[in-house]
Amino acid sequence: MMDLKAKLYSKSSKLIKASKLTHEQIAKLIGTSRSRINQIANFEENNVSIGLLIKLISVLKDGTAIKLKFVFFTNSIND
């Protein structure tokens, strides 16, 4: 999971830096704070959710494909 998060973090940071939007504008588009966008852009904090990173990438995407592989686990409870 950390490998996925690291890749999403890296892609998000690159897209923020390449964007012509201000950090304030990006924050408003995805519903977060300007300081959170600054932290992502500068790799200052790693407690950002994967969902927020995916949302950020989808808003700022540059045509790069994002591949996600989901593995579902189920628990069986036998009486």
Residue pairs with C-beta under 8 A, 6 or more apart in sequence:
1 50
4 50
4 68
5 46
5 50
5 53
8 50
8 53
8 54
8 57
9 40
9 43
9 46
9 48
9 53
11 53
11 57
11 64
11 66
12 40
12 41
12 53
12 56
12 57
12 60
13 40
13 41
13 42
13 43
15 56
15 57
15 60
15 61
15 62
16 23
16 26
16 37
16 40
16 41
16 56
16 60
17 41
18 60
18 62
19 26
19 60
21 29
21 60
23 34
23 37
23 38
23 41
24 34
24 37
26 37
26 56
26 59
26 60
27 33
27 34
27 36
27 37
29 59
30 52
30 55
30 56
30 59
31 55
32 52
36 45
36 48
36 52
37 56
38 44
39 45
39 48
40 48
40 53
40 56
54 66
57 66
